[in-house]
Amino acid sequence: MLPFVLALVCIAALNIYVNPFRLYWSMRFDAAATNLRLQKYELAQRMQPPPQTVILGSSRVMAMDPADIERYLPGPCFNFGMQAGAAEDYYAALLSLTEGAGLPIRNVVLGIDLEAFNPSAPTIYESRYFPEFSRYLIHTPLARARLSDQLGLLMSMQQTDESLNVLRRAFRRELDVELVSIEPNGKAIQIAREQAIAAGTFDLQRIIASRVRKYPSRSLRLGGYKRVDPVRLLYLDDLLNYCDEHGIRVYAFITPYHPRLWDVLDQLPEAAILNDVKAQVQEHLAAHGVELHDFSHIVSFGGDPQQFYDEIHMRPDNIHRVVEALFGGTAALQARQGSDAVH
């Protein structure tokens, strides 16, 4: 019992001292990373000519190049991929751009994570304190009282993770290492990882081996994923209804896992919920005439298992293949697979 209590005390002390969300008195370190949702909102507002297509999803679509989408859809494209983006983020991001910023969005490219409908996953902190975004979280109870935030987040995994991230960034800044940059069109470039790849020091297999068995419990939160979250399905319906009412076309796909992550998930009976997610999301999309492309396994789009940064984030080559399969259909996929077979 005593070690458990000491661990909680240490976590609380860490969060108060680092204070990543600026809930406490300590100012020893910088705040958590710049609110990415706010940053992308401001970039989209400044984009000229304004975007007509927006890419929505989690960090897994952040490296999708808007220029690739512009080959298939008219007008400029902006990437609004977000860290830990869930179903409520898809809806809030679109409305913040259209209703909030007045941008003429005509197409949505929607990358759906299987995690996006998990009732045990919290709404990410940064979305709650960005008013132009949070006003559209209409079905999400938001803890707005500062005292409740201070107490509720004191020993939370969410704030603890951010405290550790702040410390990592402080250390890396001393080493002058830039991890990721965001382009004016919203695309993310993995600077540090690409530098490691170019230097021949990037070891994908080591990265996956160190992370893949932790993913089901830590990131996917399978222990609390007993059903598809009806509130998040409601956000999906709201998104689709809004698009219907405003003549916005949706192109949707499920983001992939690395095959080695599937090897782990396929051994877990509780991972059967992921099939329920696919079925229910597909049903809701089909009711609005939207086809769901299931790219959860890389074979579905001719993906390369070497073209990943880790167990869930793809490198540009695989992302290009996703775009080709999404817009080019079977012919483009067969051509890609035929070319790979020749080589």
C-alpha positions, 0 to 999 in steps of 0.5 A: 500500500505504501509504495502505491501511495508514494507513487501517487504522491510522486505523480502529483508532485511531478504534475505540479512542478512541471505544470504542463496545462498551467493549472498550478503555480509552478512556472519552472518549465514551458507549458505543454506544446502549442495547442495544435488545433489552434495552430492549424485553425490559424494556419487554415485561416491564413491560407490563400486561396482558402482551402476547399478540401480538409483532411480530418483525423488523428496524428496518423493522417498528419503527414498526408500531403494536401498536394496529393489530394489536390491531384484528385479534388478541385481547389486547395487542400488543408491538413487538419490532422490532430493529435489523438483526434476522436470522433468529436474532433472530426465534427468540431474541426470541420465546424470551426473551419466552416461556421467559425472561420467561414472557409468554403469547404466542399470536400472532407477526407476523413481518416477514421481510427478504430480508437476514435469511438472508445468510450474510455478515451477522454477528449484531449485536453487542448480541445477543451481550452480552445473556444473556437473549437470547444464550442462545437463539442456539443455532446461532451460535458466539459469540466470548466471549473478550474478547481475541478481541473486542478484536482481531477487532472492532478494524477491523471495519465493525460497530464502525467504524459504531458509533463513527461513530454515537456521534460523531453522537449526541454532536454531536446531543445538543449540538444537543438533537435527539432522533432516535427514541423507543421507546413503552412498547408497543415502537413506535418513533417517528421524531421527527427525521424527522417534525419535518422532514416537518412543517417541509417540510424532509424530502427523500425523493428526495434521501435515496434518491438518496444511499443507493440505489446503496450499498445492494446492497453496503453493507447487502444485502452482495450480494457475499457473498450466494451462497446462502441461509444454512442456519443461519438457515433452521434458526433459522426452522425452530426458530421454527416448530417452537416455535410449533407445539408451543406453539399460537402462530400466525404471520402472516408477510410480506416487508418491502418495498423502495422502487421506486427500490431495486428499479430498482437491484437489477433491474439486478444479476444477483447479486440473483437470490438474493433470489428464492431467499430468497423461495422457500425461506422460503415453502417452510419456512413452508408446511410449517408451514401458514403463509402468506407474504405477499410485500410486497417490492414496494409494489404488492402492498399498495397502498403509496405510494412517497412514504410512506417515510423512505428506501429501506427504512423506511416511514412510518406510512401504508404500515405501516397498509396492510401491516397491512390487507393482511396481516389484511384480505386481498383485500377490504381491499386492493381497497377501499384501492386503489379509494379511492386511485383516486377521490382 
